[in-house]
Amino acid sequence: RMNSPLPAIPEAAPKKRGRPETRLQIQIKKWVRECVVRPHIFFAFDRSENKGGKQHLWESIRGLVKGTPDTVLIVEEPNREPRHFWVELKAPGRTPDPKKDEQQLKLIAEMQSFRACAAWTNSVSGYAAFMSAWGVELRPMAVVRALDMDLRLGVPEVTKKKTRRASKPRSRKPTAGQIARAHRVGVWRGPG
């Protein structure tokens, strides 16, 4: 064993808690609060888990509709009625499954047929793009802030891909056993 102190072992990065879609919803709420200029109200909806097999039945009796988009942003417009923007969220990197998410896609298409602003996205930058395209007044650098939030979430489209370095490969570090043998033989005396 060597007498020199060992370097501190870095702690593992904290595990991201919660579902990816929930984390995305939280980041979008923060982005809306920071980047939408006009007075607004932001709502998020989350259908509960079907516990006991009857939970969704009771929710439908109360008026919850299967496939309702996860968020709605209501923005006050000068000299006009407030505008509503409905967005379904998918986990970062995921797209709607035509079979599993059929009800959601149908409801978005039906809302669009009524000229409502409705869409789905899987990133904060996608949400920002829709808001910009729909004419929501945003603060300067709102798109940059959305990309930053995507990086924090680890959105696959935004994170940088690791590229190979053009330099020569690194030499292998000696193992503890190799260092001990070198000390015994007298080949290596250590630093200083």
Backbone as JSON Lines, residues from 0, in Angstrom:
{"i":0,"aa":"R","n":[0.83,-1.18,0.0],"ca":[0.0,0.0,0.0],"c":[0.87,1.24,0.0]}
{"i":1,"aa":"M","n":[0.41,2.27,-0.71],"ca":[1.19,3.49,-0.79],"c":[0.84,4.38,0.4]}
{"i":2,"aa":"N","n":[1.82,5.17,0.85],"ca":[1.6,6.05,1.99],"c":[0.94,7.37,1.61]}
{"i":3,"aa":"S","n":[0.94,7.71,0.33],"ca":[0.35,8.99,-0.09],"c":[-1.17,8.9,-0.04]}
{"i":4,"aa":"P","n":[-1.82,10.03,0.3],"ca":[-3.29,9.99,0.36],"c":[-3.88,9.8,-1.03]}
{"i":5,"aa":"L","n":[-4.94,9.05,-1.09],"ca":[-5.62,8.81,-2.36],"c":[-6.49,10.01,-2.71]}
{"i":6,"aa":"P","n":[-6.63,10.29,-4.0],"ca":[-7.53,11.39,-4.38],"c":[-8.96,11.05,-4.01]}
{"i":7,"aa":"A","n":[-9.72,12.07,-3.7],"ca":[-11.12,11.86,-3.33],"c":[-11.89,11.29,-4.51]}
{"i":8,"aa":"I","n":[-12.73,10.34,-4.23],"ca":[-13.57,9.74,-5.27],"c":[-14.78,10.64,-5.45]}
{"i":9,"aa":"P","n":[-14.99,11.12,-6.69],"ca":[-16.14,12.0,-6.89],"c":[-17.44,11.26,-6.65]}
{"i":10,"aa":"E","n":[-18.41,11.96,-6.07],"ca":[-19.71,11.36,-5.83],"c":[-20.44,11.22,-7.16]}
{"i":11,"aa":"A","n":[-21.29,10.22,-7.22],"ca":[-22.09,10.02,-8.43],"c":[-23.08,11.16,-8.56]}
{"i":12,"aa":"A","n":[-23.39,11.5,-9.79],"ca":[-24.37,12.56,-10.04],"c":[-25.7,12.14,-9.43]}
{"i":13,"aa":"P","n":[-26.44,13.09,-8.87],"ca":[-27.72,12.72,-8.26],"c":[-28.67,12.16,-9.32]}
{"i":14,"aa":"K","n":[-29.41,11.13,-8.93],"ca":[-30.36,10.52,-9.85],"c":[-31.5,11.49,-10.12]}
{"i":15,"aa":"K","n":[-31.93,11.53,-11.38],"ca":[-33.06,12.38,-11.72],"c":[-34.31,11.67,-11.23]}
{"i":16,"aa":"R","n":[-35.11,12.39,-10.47],"ca":[-36.3,11.79,-9.89],"c":[-37.53,12.13,-10.71]}
{"i":17,"aa":"G","n":[-38.52,11.27,-10.64],"ca":[-39.77,11.5,-11.33],"c":[-39.74,10.99,-12.75]}
{"i":18,"aa":"R","n":[-40.9,11.01,-13.36],"ca":[-41.01,10.55,-14.73],"c":[-40.46,11.61,-15.67]}
{"i":19,"aa":"P","n":[-39.89,11.21,-16.8],"ca":[-39.33,12.19,-17.74],"c":[-40.37,13.21,-18.22]}
{"i":20,"aa":"E","n":[-41.61,12.75,-18.46],"ca":[-42.64,13.67,-18.92],"c":[-42.98,14.71,-17.84]}
{"i":21,"aa":"T","n":[-42.96,14.28,-16.58],"ca":[-43.23,15.2,-15.47],"c":[-42.12,16.23,-15.36]}
{"i":22,"aa":"R","n":[-40.85,15.8,-15.5],"ca":[-39.73,16.74,-15.45],"c":[-39.84,17.76,-16.59]}
{"i":23,"aa":"L","n":[-40.25,17.29,-17.77],"ca":[-40.44,18.19,-18.91],"c":[-41.54,19.2,-18.61]}
{"i":24,"aa":"Q","n":[-42.63,18.74,-18.02],"ca":[-43.75,19.61,-17.68],"c":[-43.3,20.71,-16.71]}
{"i":25,"aa":"I","n":[-42.48,20.35,-15.74],"ca":[-41.98,21.33,-14.77],"c":[-41.1,22.37,-15.46]}
{"i":26,"aa":"Q","n":[-40.22,21.92,-16.36],"ca":[-39.34,22.86,-17.08],"c":[-40.14,23.79,-17.98]}
{"i":27,"aa":"I","n":[-41.2,23.27,-18.61],"ca":[-42.02,24.12,-19.48],"c":[-42.75,25.16,-18.64]}
{"i":28,"aa":"K","n":[-43.23,24.78,-17.46],"ca":[-43.88,25.75,-16.59],"c":[-42.9,26.87,-16.23]}
{"i":29,"aa":"K","n":[-41.65,26.52,-15.91],"ca":[-40.63,27.53,-15.59],"c":[-40.37,28.42,-16.81]}
{"i":30,"aa":"W","n":[-40.26,27.8,-17.98],"ca":[-39.99,28.56,-19.2],"c":[-41.11,29.56,-19.48]}
{"i":31,"aa":"V","n":[-42.36,29.12,-19.33],"ca":[-43.5,30.01,-19.56],"c":[-43.44,31.2,-18.6]}
{"i":32,"aa":"R","n":[-43.18,30.92,-17.33],"ca":[-43.11,31.98,-16.31],"c":[-42.01,32.99,-16.66]}
{"i":33,"aa":"E","n":[-40.87,32.51,-17.18],"ca":[-39.74,33.38,-17.47],"c":[-39.83,34.08,-18.82]}
{"i":34,"aa":"C","n":[-40.47,33.46,-19.8],"ca":[-40.31,33.92,-21.18],"c":[-41.56,34.5,-21.85]}
{"i":35,"aa":"V","n":[-42.75,34.24,-21.34],"ca":[-43.95,34.79,-21.97],"c":[-44.17,36.2,-21.42]}
{"i":36,"aa":"V","n":[-44.29,37.17,-22.32],"ca":[-44.35,38.58,-21.94],"c":[-45.72,38.97,-21.4]}
{"i":37,"aa":"R","n":[-46.77,38.67,-22.12],"ca":[-48.12,39.11,-21.76],"c":[-48.62,38.38,-20.51]}
{"i":38,"aa":"P","n":[-49.57,38.99,-19.79],"ca":[-50.19,38.28,-18.66],"c":[-50.78,36.95,-19.14]}
{"i":39,"aa":"H","n":[-50.59,35.93,-18.35],"ca":[-51.0,34.6,-18.79],"c":[-51.33,33.7,-17.59]}
{"i":40,"aa":"I","n":[-51.99,32.59,-17.89],"ca":[-52.26,31.53,-16.92],"c":[-51.81,30.22,-17.56]}
{"i":41,"aa":"F","n":[-51.07,29.42,-16.81],"ca":[-50.59,28.13,-17.3],"c":[-51.21,27.03,-16.44]}
{"i":42,"aa":"F","n":[-51.82,26.05,-17.1],"ca":[-52.38,24.89,-16.41],"c":[-51.72,23.62,-16.93]}
{"i":43,"aa":"A","n":[-51.55,22.67,-16.04],"ca":[-51.04,21.35,-16.43],"c":[-52.02,20.3,-15.91]}
{"i":44,"aa":"F","n":[-52.28,19.31,-16.73],"ca":[-53.2,18.24,-16.36],"c":[-52.44,16.93,-16.37]}
{"i":45,"aa":"D","n":[-52.75,16.07,-15.44],"ca":[-52.1,14.78,-15.4],"c":[-53.13,13.76,-14.95]}
{"i":46,"aa":"R","n":[-53.48,12.86,-15.83],"ca":[-54.45,11.83,-15.49],"c":[-53.8,10.86,-14.51]}
{"i":47,"aa":"S","n":[-54.55,10.49,-13.5],"ca":[-53.99,9.62,-12.47],"c":[-53.86,8.18,-12.96]}
{"i":48,"aa":"E","n":[-53.15,7.4,-12.18],"ca":[-52.98,5.99,-12.48],"c":[-54.32,5.29,-12.25]}
{"i":49,"aa":"N","n":[-54.63,4.29,-13.03],"ca":[-55.9,3.58,-12.93],"c":[-55.84,2.56,-11.8]}
{"i":50,"aa":"K","n":[-55.91,3.05,-10.56],"ca":[-55.84,2.17,-9.39],"c":[-57.19,1.5,-9.18]}
{"i":51,"aa":"G","n":[-57.16,0.22,-8.97],"ca":[-58.39,-0.51,-8.7],"c":[-59.24,-0.76,-9.94]}
{"i":52,"aa":"G","n":[-58.8,-0.31,-11.1],"ca":[-59.52,-0.57,-12.34],"c":[-60.69,0.36,-12.61]}
{"i":53,"aa":"K","n":[-61.09,1.2,-11.64],"ca":[-62.25,2.08,-11.83],"c":[-61.9,3.56,-11.78]}
{"i":54,"aa":"Q","n":[-60.63,3.88,-11.55],"ca":[-60.23,5.28,-11.4],"c":[-60.57,6.1,-12.64]}
{"i":55,"aa":"H","n":[-60.26,5.57,-13.83],"ca":[-60.53,6.3,-15.06],"c":[-62.03,6.44,-15.31]}
{"i":56,"aa":"L","n":[-62.82,5.45,-14.88],"ca":[-64.27,5.53,-15.01],"c":[-64.8,6.71,-14.19]}
{"i":57,"aa":"W","n":[-64.34,6.83,-12.94],"ca":[-64.8,7.93,-12.09],"c":[-64.31,9.28,-12.63]}
{"i":58,"aa":"E","n":[-63.14,9.31,-13.2],"ca":[-62.64,10.56,-13.79],"c":[-63.48,10.97,-14.99]}
{"i":59,"aa":"S","n":[-63.88,10.0,-15.82],"ca":[-64.69,10.34,-16.99],"c":[-66.07,10.83,-16.57]}
{"i":60,"aa":"I","n":[-66.62,10.27,-15.49],"ca":[-67.92,10.74,-14.98],"c":[-67.81,12.19,-14.54]}
{"i":61,"aa":"R","n":[-66.64,12.57,-13.96],"ca":[-66.42,13.95,-13.49],"c":[-66.1,14.9,-14.64]}
{"i":62,"aa":"G","n":[-65.89,14.37,-15.85],"ca":[-65.64,15.25,-16.99],"c":[-64.24,15.18,-17.56]}
{"i":63,"aa":"L","n":[-63.34,14.38,-16.98],"ca":[-62.01,14.24,-17.55],"c":[-62.12,13.44,-18.85]}
{"i":64,"aa":"V","n":[-61.51,13.96,-19.89],"ca":[-61.58,13.32,-21.21],"c":[-60.25,12.65,-21.5]}
{"i":65,"aa":"K","n":[-60.32,11.39,-21.92],"ca":[-59.11,10.66,-22.29],"c":[-58.48,11.35,-23.49]}
{"i":66,"aa":"G","n":[-57.19,11.61,-23.41],"ca":[-56.48,12.24,-24.52],"c":[-56.36,13.74,-24.43]}
{"i":67,"aa":"T","n":[-56.89,14.35,-23.35],"ca":[-56.77,15.81,-23.2],"c":[-55.29,16.19,-23.14]}
{"i":68,"aa":"P","n":[-54.86,17.19,-23.92],"ca":[-53.46,17.6,-23.86],"c":[-53.03,17.97,-22.44]}
{"i":69,"aa":"D","n":[-51.75,17.76,-22.16],"ca":[-51.21,17.92,-20.81],"c":[-51.19,19.36,-20.31]}
{"i":70,"aa":"T","n":[-51.06,20.33,-21.21],"ca":[-50.93,21.72,-20.77],"c":[-51.82,22.64,-21.6]}
{"i":71,"aa":"V","n":[-52.22,23.73,-20.97],"ca":[-52.91,24.8,-21.69],"c":[-52.34,26.12,-21.17]}
{"i":72,"aa":"L","n":[-52.04,27.0,-22.11],"ca":[-51.55,28.34,-21.79],"c":[-52.61,29.32,-22.29]}
{"i":73,"aa":"I","n":[-53.11,30.16,-21.38],"ca":[-54.08,31.18,-21.74],"c":[-53.36,32.52,-21.66]}
{"i":74,"aa":"V","n":[-53.3,33.22,-22.8],"ca":[-52.55,34.47,-22.88],"c":[-53.52,35.62,-23.17]}
{"i":75,"aa":"E","n":[-53.39,36.67,-22.37],"ca":[-54.2,37.87,-22.57],"c":[-53.69,38.61,-23.8]}
{"i":76,"aa":"E","n":[-54.61,38.97,-24.67],"ca":[-54.26,39.71,-25.89],"c":[-54.88,41.11,-25.8]}
{"i":77,"aa":"P","n":[-54.16,42.15,-26.21],"ca":[-54.73,43.5,-26.15],"c":[-55.88,43.64,-27.15]}
{"i":78,"aa":"N","n":[-56.99,44.19,-26.69],"ca":[-58.17,44.45,-27.52],"c":[-58.77,43.2,-28.15]}
{"i":79,"aa":"R","n":[-58.54,42.05,-27.55],"ca":[-59.08,40.78,-28.08],"c":[-59.41,39.86,-26.91]}
{"i":80,"aa":"E","n":[-60.08,38.77,-27.24],"ca":[-60.32,37.73,-26.25],"c":[-59.0,37.01,-25.97]}
{"i":81,"aa":"P","n":[-58.83,36.45,-24.78],"ca":[-57.61,35.68,-24.5],"c":[-57.5,34.48,-25.44]}
{"i":82,"aa":"R","n":[-56.28,34.1,-25.75],"ca":[-56.03,32.95,-26.64],"c":[-55.59,31.76,-25.8]}
{"i":83,"aa":"H","n":[-55.96,30.56,-26.27],"ca":[-55.64,29.3,-25.57],"c":[-54.71,28.47,-26.45]}
{"i":84,"aa":"F","n":[-53.68,27.9,-25.83],"ca":[-52.7,27.08,-26.54],"c":[-52.58,25.74,-25.82]}
{"i":85,"aa":"W","n":[-53.0,24.67,-26.47],"ca":[-53.01,23.33,-25.88],"c":[-51.84,22.53,-26.42]}
{"i":86,"aa":"V","n":[-51.05,21.93,-25.52],"ca":[-49.89,21.14,-25.96],"c":[-49.83,19.83,-25.17]}
{"i":87,"aa":"E","n":[-49.77,18.73,-25.89],"ca":[-49.56,17.41,-25.3],"c":[-48.06,17.19,-25.18]}
{"i":88,"aa":"L","n":[-47.62,16.7,-24.04],"ca":[-46.19,16.46,-23.83],"c":[-45.88,14.98,-23.89]}
{"i":89,"aa":"K","n":[-44.76,14.67,-24.49],"ca":[-44.22,13.31,-24.51],"c":[-42.85,13.37,-23.86]}
{"i":90,"aa":"A","n":[-42.41,12.26,-23.33],"ca":[-41.1,12.21,-22.69],"c":[-40.04,12.61,-23.71]}
{"i":91,"aa":"P","n":[-38.97,13.29,-23.27],"ca":[-37.92,13.7,-24.21],"c":[-37.44,12.55,-25.07]}
{"i":92,"aa":"G","n":[-37.41,12.78,-26.37],"ca":[-36.96,11.77,-27.31],"c":[-38.06,10.83,-27.78]}
{"i":93,"aa":"R","n":[-39.23,10.87,-27.19],"ca":[-40.32,9.97,-27.54],"c":[-41.31,10.68,-28.46]}
{"i":94,"aa":"T","n":[-41.91,9.93,-29.36],"ca":[-42.95,10.47,-30.24],"c":[-44.25,9.72,-29.95]}
{"i":95,"aa":"P","n":[-45.39,10.3,-30.33],"ca":[-46.65,9.59,-30.08],"c":[-46.72,8.28,-30.84]}
{"i":96,"aa":"D","n":[-47.19,7.26,-30.18],"ca":[-47.4,5.95,-30.79],"c":[-48.78,5.98,-31.43]}
{"i":97,"aa":"P","n":[-48.88,5.71,-32.75],"ca":[-50.18,5.8,-33.42],"c":[-51.27,4.92,-32.79]}
{"i":98,"aa":"K","n":[-50.9,3.79,-32.19],"ca":[-51.9,2.92,-31.56],"c":[-52.17,3.32,-30.12]}
{"i":99,"aa":"K","n":[-51.11,3.44,-29.33],"ca":[-51.26,3.73,-27.9],"c":[-51.81,5.14,-27.67]}
{"i":100,"aa":"D","n":[-51.36,6.09,-28.46],"ca":[-51.74,7.49,-28.28],"c":[-52.77,7.96,-29.3]}
{"i":101,"aa":"E","n":[-53.53,7.01,-29.85],"ca":[-54.51,7.33,-30.89],"c":[-55.53,8.36,-30.41]}
{"i":102,"aa":"Q","n":[-56.03,8.21,-29.17],"ca":[-57.04,9.13,-28.65],"c":[-56.48,10.55,-28.54]}
{"i":103,"aa":"Q","n":[-55.22,10.68,-28.1],"ca":[-54.61,12.0,-27.97],"c":[-54.47,12.66,-29.33]}
{"i":104,"aa":"L","n":[-54.0,11.9,-30.33],"ca":[-53.81,12.46,-31.67],"c":[-55.15,12.86,-32.29]}
{"i":105,"aa":"K","n":[-56.2,12.05,-32.06],"ca":[-57.53,12.38,-32.57],"c":[-58.05,13.67,-31.94]}
{"i":106,"aa":"L","n":[-57.88,13.81,-30.63],"ca":[-58.37,15.0,-29.94],"c":[-57.61,16.25,-30.39]}
{"i":107,"aa":"I","n":[-56.3,16.13,-30.61],"ca":[-55.53,17.28,-31.12],"c":[-56.03,17.67,-32.51]}
{"i":108,"aa":"A","n":[-56.26,16.67,-33.36],"ca":[-56.77,16.95,-34.72],"c":[-58.16,17.58,-34.65]}
{"i":109,"aa":"E","n":[-59.01,17.1,-33.74],"ca":[-60.35,17.68,-33.59],"c":[-60.27,19.12,-33.11]}
{"i":110,"aa":"M","n":[-59.38,19.39,-32.16],"ca":[-59.21,20.76,-31.66],"c":[-58.72,21.67,-32.78]}
{"i":111,"aa":"Q","n":[-57.79,21.16,-33.6],"ca":[-57.28,21.96,-34.72],"c":[-58.38,22.24,-35.74]}
{"i":112,"aa":"S","n":[-59.33,21.3,-35.9],"ca":[-60.44,21.52,-36.84],"c":[-61.34,22.66,-36.36]}
{"i":113,"aa":"F","n":[-61.34,22.94,-35.05],"ca":[-62.07,24.08,-34.5],"c":[-61.2,25.33,-34.46]}
{"i":114,"aa":"R","n":[-60.06,25.29,-35.17],"ca":[-59.1,26.39,-35.26],"c":[-58.44,26.7,-33.92]}
{"i":115,"aa":"A","n":[-58.37,25.72,-33.04],"ca":[-57.66,25.89,-31.77],"c":[-56.18,25.62,-32.02]}
{"i":116,"aa":"C","n":[-55.33,26.24,-31.23],"ca":[-53.9,26.0,-31.32],"c":[-53.6,24.77,-30.46]}
{"i":117,"aa":"A","n":[-53.36,23.64,-31.1],"ca":[-53.12,22.39,-30.37],"c":[-52.02,21.62,-31.09]}
{"i":118,"aa":"A","n":[-51.13,21.01,-30.31],"ca":[-50.02,20.25,-30.88],"c":[-49.43,19.34,-29.8]}
{"i":119,"aa":"W","n":[-48.38,18.6,-30.16],"ca":[-47.64,17.82,-29.17],"c":[-46.16,18.13,-29.33]}
{"i":120,"aa":"T","n":[-45.4,17.96,-28.26],"ca":[-43.95,18.18,-28.31],"c":[-43.27,17.3,-27.28]}
{"i":121,"aa":"N","n":[-41.96,17.13,-27.44],"ca":[-41.18,16.33,-26.48],"c":[-39.98,17.12,-25.95]}
{"i":122,"aa":"S","n":[-40.04,18.46,-26.06],"ca":[-38.92,19.27,-25.56],"c":[-39.39,20.69,-25.26]}
{"i":123,"aa":"V","n":[-38.62,21.38,-24.45],"ca":[-38.94,22.79,-24.14],"c":[-38.75,23.63,-25.39]}
{"i":124,"aa":"S","n":[-37.72,23.34,-26.18],"ca":[-37.49,24.11,-27.4],"c":[-38.62,23.89,-28.42]}
{"i":125,"aa":"G","n":[-39.2,22.69,-28.45],"ca":[-40.35,22.44,-29.31],"c":[-41.55,23.26,-28.88]}
{"i":126,"aa":"Y","n":[-41.75,23.33,-27.56],"ca":[-42.84,24.14,-27.0],"c":[-42.61,25.61,-27.36]}
{"i":127,"aa":"A","n":[-41.38,26.09,-27.22],"ca":[-41.05,27.47,-27.55],"c":[-41.3,27.76,-29.03]}
{"i":128,"aa":"A","n":[-40.97,26.8,-29.89],"ca":[-41.19,26.99,-31.33],"c":[-42.67,27.13,-31.65]}
{"i":129,"aa":"F","n":[-43.52,26.31,-31.0],"ca":[-44.96,26.44,-31.22],"c":[-45.47,27.79,-30.73]}
{"i":130,"aa":"M","n":[-45.05,28.21,-29.56],"ca":[-45.52,29.49,-29.03],"c":[-45.11,30.64,-29.95]}
{"i":131,"aa":"S","n":[-43.89,30.58,-30.46],"ca":[-43.41,31.61,-31.38],"c":[-44.22,31.58,-32.68]}
{"i":132,"aa":"A","n":[-44.45,30.39,-33.22],"ca":[-45.2,30.25,-34.47],"c":[-46.65,30.71,-34.31]}
{"i":133,"aa":"W","n":[-47.22,30.51,-33.13],"ca":[-48.61,30.91,-32.87],"c":[-48.73,32.39,-32.51]}
{"i":134,"aa":"G","n":[-47.61,33.1,-32.47],"ca":[-47.65,34.54,-32.25],"c":[-47.66,34.98,-30.8]}
{"i":135,"aa":"V","n":[-47.27,34.13,-29.89],"ca":[-47.18,34.52,-28.48],"c":[-45.96,35.42,-28.33]}
{"i":136,"aa":"E","n":[-46.14,36.56,-27.68],"ca":[-45.03,37.5,-27.5],"c":[-44.07,36.93,-26.44]}
{"i":137,"aa":"L","n":[-42.82,36.72,-26.86],"ca":[-41.81,36.13,-25.98],"c":[-40.7,37.14,-25.68]}
{"i":138,"aa":"R","n":[-40.03,36.93,-24.59],"ca":[-38.89,37.76,-24.22],"c":[-37.71,37.43,-25.15]}
{"i":139,"aa":"P","n":[-36.77,38.39,-25.29],"ca":[-35.57,38.09,-26.07],"c":[-34.85,36.89,-25.45]}
{"i":140,"aa":"M","n":[-34.24,36.1,-26.24],"ca":[-33.46,34.93,-25.82],"c":[-34.32,33.8,-25.26]}
{"i":141,"aa":"A","n":[-35.63,33.82,-25.52],"ca":[-36.52,32.77,-25.02],"c":[-36.16,31.42,-25.63]}
{"i":142,"aa":"V","n":[-35.8,31.42,-26.91],"ca":[-35.44,30.16,-27.57],"c":[-34.13,29.61,-27.0]}
{"i":143,"aa":"V","n":[-33.19,30.49,-26.71],"ca":[-31.91,30.06,-26.11],"c":[-32.17,29.47,-24.72]}
{"i":144,"aa":"R","n":[-33.05,30.11,-23.97],"ca":[-33.39,29.58,-22.63],"c":[-34.03,28.2,-22.75]}
{"i":145,"aa":"A","n":[-34.89,28.01,-23.76],"ca":[-35.52,26.7,-23.97],"c":[-34.47,25.64,-24.29]}
{"i":146,"aa":"L","n":[-33.5,25.98,-25.13],"ca":[-32.43,25.02,-25.46],"c":[-31.61,24.68,-24.22]}
{"i":147,"aa":"D","n":[-31.36,25.67,-23.37],"ca":[-30.63,25.43,-22.13],"c":[-31.41,24.47,-21.23]}
{"i":148,"aa":"M","n":[-32.71,24.66,-21.14],"ca":[-33.53,23.76,-20.32],"c":[-33.53,22.35,-20.89]}
{"i":149,"aa":"D","n":[-33.52,22.24,-22.23],"ca":[-33.45,20.92,-22.85],"c":[-32.13,20.23,-22.51]}
{"i":150,"aa":"L","n":[-31.04,20.98,-22.51],"ca":[-29.75,20.4,-22.14],"c":[-29.78,19.86,-20.71]}
{"i":151,"aa":"R","n":[-30.42,20.6,-19.82],"ca":[-30.53,20.16,-18.43],"c":[-31.37,18.89,-18.31]}
{"i":152,"aa":"L","n":[-32.37,18.76,-19.18],"ca":[-33.22,17.57,-19.16],"c":[-32.54,16.39,-19.84]}
{"i":153,"aa":"G","n":[-31.56,16.67,-20.68],"ca":[-30.89,15.6,-21.42],"c":[-31.68,15.18,-22.65]}
{"i":154,"aa":"V","n":[-32.34,16.13,-23.32],"ca":[-33.11,15.82,-24.52],"c":[-32.16,15.31,-25.6]}
{"i":155,"aa":"P","n":[-32.43,14.13,-26.17],"ca":[-31.5,13.53,-27.14],"c":[-31.17,14.4,-28.33]}
{"i":156,"aa":"E","n":[-32.13,15.19,-28.84],"ca":[-31.87,16.0,-30.04],"c":[-30.92,17.15,-29.75]}
{"i":157,"aa":"V","n":[-30.82,17.55,-28.48],"ca":[-30.05,18.74,-28.13],"c":[-28.67,18.39,-27.58]}
{"i":158,"aa":"T","n":[-28.56,17.29,-26.85],"ca":[-27.28,16.95,-26.23],"c":[-26.23,16.68,-27.28]}
{"i":159,"aa":"K","n":[-25.02,17.08,-26.99],"ca":[-23.92,16.9,-27.94],"c":[-23.53,15.43,-28.0]}
{"i":160,"aa":"K","n":[-23.25,14.98,-29.21],"ca":[-22.79,13.61,-29.38],"c":[-21.28,13.58,-29.17]}
{"i":161,"aa":"K","n":[-20.81,12.52,-28.53],"ca":[-19.38,12.4,-28.3],"c":[-18.68,12.1,-29.62]}
{"i":162,"aa":"T","n":[-17.65,12.87,-29.9],"ca":[-16.9,12.65,-31.13],"c":[-15.52,12.13,-30.77]}
{"i":163,"aa":"R","n":[-14.93,11.4,-31.67],"ca":[-13.61,10.85,-31.45],"c":[-12.57,11.95,-31.59]}
{"i":164,"aa":"R","n":[-11.57,11.89,-30.75],"ca":[-10.49,12.87,-30.83],"c":[-9.49,12.43,-31.89]}
{"i":165,"aa":"A","n":[-8.91,13.41,-32.54],"ca":[-7.95,13.13,-33.6],"c":[-6.55,12.89,-33.04]}
{"i":166,"aa":"S","n":[-6.37,13.03,-31.75],"ca":[-5.03,12.87,-31.16],"c":[-4.69,11.4,-30.97]}
{"i":167,"aa":"K","n":[-3.41,11.17,-30.61],"ca":[-2.97,9.79,-30.4],"c":[-3.65,9.22,-29.16]}
{"i":168,"aa":"P","n":[-3.84,7.9,-29.11],"ca":[-4.5,7.3,-27.95],"c":[-3.66,7.46,-26.69]}
{"i":169,"aa":"R","n":[-4.32,7.55,-25.55],"ca":[-3.62,7.69,-24.28],"c":[-2.92,6.39,-23.92]}
{"i":170,"aa":"S","n":[-1.78,6.55,-23.22],"ca":[-1.1,5.35,-22.75],"c":[-1.85,4.82,-21.53]}
{"i":171,"aa":"R","n":[-1.72,3.53,-21.3],"ca":[-2.42,2.92,-20.17],"c":[-1.75,3.33,-18.88]}
{"i":172,"aa":"K","n":[-2.56,3.57,-17.84],"ca":[-2.03,3.9,-16.53],"c":[-1.55,2.61,-15.87]}
{"i":173,"aa":"P","n":[-0.45,2.69,-15.11],"ca":[0.02,1.48,-14.44],"c":[-0.92,1.1,-13.29]}
{"i":174,"aa":"T","n":[-1.03,-0.2,-13.07],"ca":[-1.86,-0.68,-11.96],"c":[-1.07,-0.55,-10.66]}
{"i":175,"aa":"A","n":[-1.75,-0.71,-9.54],"ca":[-1.1,-0.62,-8.23],"c":[-0.02,-1.7,-8.11]}
{"i":176,"aa":"G","n":[-0.3,-2.88,-8.63],"ca":[0.69,-3.97,-8.58],"c":[1.93,-3.65,-9.38]}
{"i":177,"aa":"Q","n":[1.77,-3.04,-10.55],"ca":[2.92,-2.66,-11.38],"c":[3.76,-1.6,-10.69]}
{"i":178,"aa":"I","n":[3.11,-0.65,-10.02],"ca":[3.84,0.4,-9.3],"c":[4.62,-0.22,-8.14]}
{"i":179,"aa":"A","n":[4.0,-1.14,-7.4],"ca":[4.67,-1.79,-6.27],"c":[5.9,-2.57,-6.75]}
{"i":180,"aa":"R","n":[5.78,-3.3,-7.87],"ca":[6.93,-4.04,-8.42],"c":[8.04,-3.09,-8.84]}
{"i":181,"aa":"A","n":[7.67,-1.96,-9.45],"ca":[8.67,-0.98,-9.88],"c":[9.4,-0.4,-8.67]}
{"i":182,"aa":"H","n":[8.7,-0.2,-7.56],"ca":[9.33,0.29,-6.33],"c":[10.33,-0.74,-5.79]}
{"i":183,"aa":"R","n":[9.93,-2.0,-5.78],"ca":[10.8,-3.07,-5.24],"c":[12.08,-3.21,-6.06]}
{"i":184,"aa":"V","n":[11.93,-3.12,-7.36],"ca":[13.08,-3.28,-8.23],"c":[13.95,-2.03,-8.22]}
{"i":185,"aa":"G","n":[13.35,-0.89,-7.88],"ca":[14.11,0.35,-7.83],"c":[14.06,1.13,-9.13]}
{"i":186,"aa":"V","n":[13.15,0.74,-10.06],"ca":[13.04,1.43,-11.35],"c":[12.36,2.79,-11.17]}
{"i":187,"aa":"W","n":[11.4,2.84,-10.32],"ca":[10.63,4.08,-10.15],"c":[10.62,4.46,-8.68]}
{"i":188,"aa":"R","n":[10.98,5.68,-8.41],"ca":[11.08,6.12,-7.01],"c":[9.93,7.05,-6.64]}
{"i":189,"aa":"G","n":[9.03,7.35,-7.55],"ca":[7.88,8.19,-7.24],"c":[8.18,9.66,-7.51]}
{"i":190,"aa":"P","n":[7.21,10.49,-7.36],"ca":[7.39,11.92,-7.65],"c":[8.29,12.58,-6.6]}
{"i":191,"aa":"G","n":[9.09,13.57,-7.07],"ca":[9.88,14.42,-6.18],"c":[11.04,13.73,-5.67]}
